[in-house]
Amino acid sequence: MKKLFFGSVCALSLTASSLAMAAEKVNIGAPSWTGAQAIAHLIQEVVKTRIGGEANLVPGNNAAIFAAMDAGKGDIDVHPDVWLPNQKSFTDKYVDGTGNVELSKNSYEGKQSFCVTKEFSEKNKVTSIFDLARPEIAKLMDSDGNGKGEIWIGAPSWASANVNQVKVRDYGLMPFMEPIRADQSVMTATVGDSVKKGIGYAFYCYSPHAIWFQHDIVRLEEPPFDPAKYKALQPDQDPNWFENSKVETEDALKNVQVAYSKSLTKRSPAIADFLKNMKLSGEDVSNFAFQIEGGKDAAAVAKEWVAANSKRVDSWLGL
């Protein structure tokens, strides 16, 4: 009887331990931009090495990641880099609306602008967004010979690209500049090429981002943020979002946070607590992005950072 009882206790203990380990599992959304990739790998590293759980990265755009978090089935549990108010339509729907998605307590600060290289700015006296409406400047930025310069406004699925498209119209640039949507890698490659060739290129820029370490670039001045002149709708808010939007000022400073499925608090409470408390700075994220854009593996960057910042990670874990 003693052997049987002891064996039963061991079996129950092993089962309980196995269930506990199985519970600490997370699927992390991995959007395309470098900062999000960096934070996704950082979350994965902490879950694996400090919590002892299972963590997988799942590629996806904002809409797909938020919908999966809302469903709460574990297909995607985390969005690592939510820019607000850019993605406010998603948080309105899933955080304030259904209540199935939560935001972390802490945020880092983001700033969005348009940029050109410092050399081009100084050589051609281009300091304001409205300088792009000078015909001679537009001509210097015309790489395909269609009579208009090109301005990169963001990747196809980005909410910010929609805002920037409205800005190009409302700043009066449409007769001179053609808004281009393409993957971020196209932008970074084109900026590098424009620096080498000394040609003009205007592009949406934001910080934190690796590009501030890679090239000497400058922000173009825009009218100061004014909420009365900033009405930026998204397609999921209004099918006629472009016609009904009006944006005539720069963006307000952004708060960037982690979002996670509320169901994670029951399925993997240790991971949910960690996500709630993790805290990064813009400088952290810029440094991550710079290393990754420089060719370093994102997983290696995350592993080295966690090892070098043990006390900070401990604070996120409540240790």
Summary of the structure (lengths in Angstrom):
residues: 319
radius of gyration: 22.8
end to end distance: 41.6
largest distance: 93.6
contacts: 1041
relative contact order: 0.18
helix: 49%
strand: 21%
